Amino acid sequence: MNLPNKITIARIVLTFIFMFLLYLHGVIFKILALVVFLLAVYSDYLDGMLARKLDIRTDFGKLMDPVADKILVLGAMLAFVEMNLVPAWAVTVIILRELIITGLRLIVLKGNNKVIEAHKLGKHKTVAQMVSIFFILLFIIFKEAGLTVYGFWDQALEYWYRQLIFCLILVTVAYTVASGVLYINANKRCLMNWEK
């Protein structure tokens, strides 16, 4: 297994470390969760950059890189649902989009023996999701500090805290759905060839 693919696998491992830290009580653990999340995000950039620079792009990497991204994003989103920060319907829409696109990629792989690489639209969608998760993590740290360290948290802050998170999720869902539709349209030739 080459280095970029090892980094991709490491991102999946980092996802579980991130989620473990996120559930621990205390500001320091929330900050550590954010740091691990940022490391995982950086690994996404790093594995792609190395694969291009060293010219060692493989079908495994083309398939697993977006899968590792999905594990990171969906792990964070499901954690936010359990923490009662994000509505379950929004994460269901995100999961549905990811399942449809991943399913189509696997169908084309089976029918044409060809891996459809992650499109730029999909990369932009992933960036939008990562940015939303980053800001939600910042809000979580802010609330944890306000409740347990500085004692400034009140109902007004709680209201705006939840409204900001909801707005971020609405934007993320809209971007996710739009990119899914555009992704299918951009790869319709491959899908049509598979049907034949």
C-alpha positions as CSV (number, residue, x, y, z in Angstrom):
1,M,0.0,0.0,0.0
2,N,1.5,3.4,-1.0
3,L,1.8,6.4,1.2
4,P,-1.3,8.4,0.0
5,N,-3.5,5.3,0.6
6,K,-2.0,4.9,4.1
7,I,-2.9,8.5,4.8
8,T,-6.4,7.8,3.6
9,I,-6.7,4.9,6.0
10,A,-5.3,7.0,8.8
11,R,-8.1,9.5,8.2
12,I,-10.6,6.9,9.1
13,V,-8.7,6.1,12.3
14,L,-8.6,9.8,13.1
15,T,-12.4,9.9,12.7
16,F,-12.9,7.5,15.6
17,I,-10.4,9.3,17.8
18,F,-12.2,12.6,17.0
19,M,-15.6,11.1,18.0
20,F,-14.2,9.6,21.2
21,L,-12.8,12.9,22.3
22,L,-16.0,14.8,21.3
23,Y,-18.0,12.8,23.8
24,L,-15.7,13.4,26.8
25,H,-16.6,16.2,29.2
26,G,-14.5,19.2,29.5
27,V,-13.2,22.1,27.3
28,I,-9.8,20.5,26.8
29,F,-11.3,17.3,25.2
30,K,-13.5,19.4,22.9
31,I,-10.4,21.4,21.8
32,L,-8.5,18.1,21.3
33,A,-11.4,16.8,19.2
34,L,-11.2,19.9,17.0
35,V,-7.4,19.5,16.6
36,V,-7.9,15.8,15.6
37,F,-10.6,16.9,13.1
38,L,-8.3,19.4,11.6
39,L,-5.6,16.8,11.2
40,A,-8.1,14.5,9.5
41,V,-9.1,17.4,7.1
42,Y,-5.4,18.1,6.4
43,S,-4.8,14.4,5.6
44,D,-7.4,14.7,2.9
45,Y,-5.4,17.5,1.2
46,L,-2.1,15.6,1.9
47,D,-3.0,12.3,0.4
48,G,-4.4,13.9,-2.8
49,M,-1.4,16.1,-3.2
50,L,1.1,13.3,-2.7
51,A,-0.8,11.0,-5.1
52,R,-0.6,13.6,-7.8
53,K,3.0,14.7,-7.1
54,L,4.4,11.2,-6.9
55,D,2.1,10.0,-9.8
56,I,0.8,7.0,-7.8
57,R,-2.9,7.4,-8.2
58,T,-4.6,4.0,-7.7
59,D,-8.2,2.7,-8.0
60,F,-8.1,2.0,-4.3
61,G,-7.2,5.7,-3.6
62,K,-9.9,7.0,-6.0
63,L,-12.5,4.8,-4.3
64,M,-11.4,5.1,-0.7
65,D,-10.5,8.8,-0.5
66,P,-14.1,10.0,-0.9
67,V,-15.2,7.1,1.4
68,A,-12.9,8.3,4.1
69,D,-14.3,11.8,3.7
70,K,-17.8,10.5,4.1
71,I,-16.9,8.5,7.2
72,L,-15.4,11.7,8.8
73,V,-18.4,13.9,7.8
74,L,-21.1,11.5,8.7
75,G,-19.4,10.5,11.9
76,A,-19.4,14.2,13.0
77,M,-22.9,14.8,11.8
78,L,-24.3,11.7,13.6
79,A,-22.5,12.8,16.8
80,F,-24.2,16.3,16.4
81,V,-27.6,14.6,16.1
82,E,-26.9,12.6,19.3
83,M,-25.8,15.8,21.0
84,N,-29.2,17.4,19.9
85,L,-27.5,20.1,17.9
86,V,-28.5,19.0,14.4
87,P,-31.9,17.7,13.2
88,A,-32.0,14.1,12.2
89,W,-33.8,14.9,8.9
90,A,-30.8,17.0,7.7
91,V,-28.3,14.2,8.3
92,T,-30.7,11.7,6.7
93,V,-30.6,13.8,3.5
94,I,-26.8,14.0,3.6
95,I,-26.6,10.2,4.2
96,L,-29.1,9.5,1.4
97,R,-27.0,11.6,-1.1
98,E,-23.8,9.9,-0.1
99,L,-25.3,6.5,-0.4
100,I,-26.8,7.2,-3.9
101,I,-23.5,8.6,-5.2
102,T,-21.4,5.9,-3.7
103,G,-23.8,3.3,-5.0
104,L,-23.6,4.8,-8.5
105,R,-19.8,4.8,-8.4
106,L,-19.8,1.1,-7.4
107,I,-22.3,0.2,-10.2
108,V,-20.2,1.9,-12.8
109,L,-17.1,0.2,-11.3
110,K,-18.8,-3.2,-11.7
111,G,-20.2,-2.6,-15.1
112,N,-17.3,-0.7,-16.8
113,N,-14.4,-1.8,-14.5
114,K,-13.8,1.9,-14.1
115,V,-13.7,4.0,-10.9
116,I,-15.4,7.4,-11.2
117,E,-13.1,9.8,-9.5
118,A,-14.5,12.4,-7.0
119,H,-15.6,15.3,-9.1
120,K,-14.6,18.9,-8.3
121,L,-18.3,19.5,-7.3
122,G,-18.0,16.7,-4.8
123,K,-14.8,18.1,-3.4
124,H,-16.5,21.5,-3.0
125,K,-19.3,19.9,-1.2
126,T,-16.9,18.1,1.1
127,V,-15.2,21.4,1.8
128,A,-18.6,23.0,2.6
129,Q,-19.4,20.2,5.0
130,M,-16.0,20.4,6.7
131,V,-16.3,24.1,7.2
132,S,-19.7,23.7,8.8
133,I,-18.4,21.0,11.1
134,F,-15.4,23.2,12.0
135,F,-17.7,26.1,13.0
136,I,-20.1,23.8,14.9
137,L,-17.1,22.4,16.9
138,L,-16.0,26.0,17.6
139,F,-19.6,26.7,18.9
140,I,-19.4,23.6,21.1
141,I,-16.1,24.7,22.6
142,F,-17.5,28.2,23.2
143,K,-20.6,26.8,24.9
144,E,-18.5,24.3,27.0
145,A,-16.3,27.2,28.1
146,G,-19.3,29.4,28.9
147,L,-20.9,26.7,31.0
148,T,-18.0,25.1,32.9
149,V,-15.2,27.6,33.0
150,Y,-16.4,31.2,32.7
151,G,-20.1,30.9,33.7
152,F,-21.5,33.4,31.1
153,W,-23.8,31.0,29.3
154,D,-27.5,32.0,29.3
155,Q,-30.8,31.4,27.4
156,A,-30.1,34.2,24.9
157,L,-26.7,32.7,23.9
158,E,-28.3,29.2,23.7
159,Y,-30.9,30.5,21.3
160,W,-28.4,32.2,19.0
161,Y,-26.1,29.2,19.4
162,R,-28.7,26.9,18.0
163,Q,-29.9,29.3,15.3
164,L,-26.4,29.6,13.9
165,I,-25.9,25.9,13.9
166,F,-29.2,25.4,12.1
167,C,-28.3,27.9,9.4
168,L,-25.0,26.2,8.8
169,I,-26.7,22.9,8.4
170,L,-29.3,24.3,6.0
171,V,-26.5,25.6,3.8
172,T,-24.7,22.3,4.0
173,V,-27.8,20.3,3.1
174,A,-28.5,22.6,0.1
175,Y,-24.9,22.3,-1.1
176,T,-24.9,18.5,-0.6
177,V,-28.1,18.0,-2.6
178,A,-27.1,20.4,-5.4
179,S,-23.7,18.8,-5.8
180,G,-25.3,15.3,-5.9
181,V,-27.6,16.3,-8.7
182,L,-24.8,18.0,-10.6
183,Y,-22.5,15.0,-10.0
184,I,-25.1,12.6,-11.5
185,N,-25.5,14.9,-14.5
186,A,-21.7,15.2,-15.0
187,N,-21.3,11.4,-15.1
188,K,-24.5,10.5,-16.9
189,R,-22.4,9.2,-19.9
190,C,-20.8,6.6,-17.7
191,L,-24.1,5.7,-16.2
192,M,-25.8,5.4,-19.6
193,N,-22.9,3.2,-20.9
194,W,-23.4,0.9,-17.8
195,E,-27.1,0.6,-18.6
196,K,-26.2,-0.6,-22.1
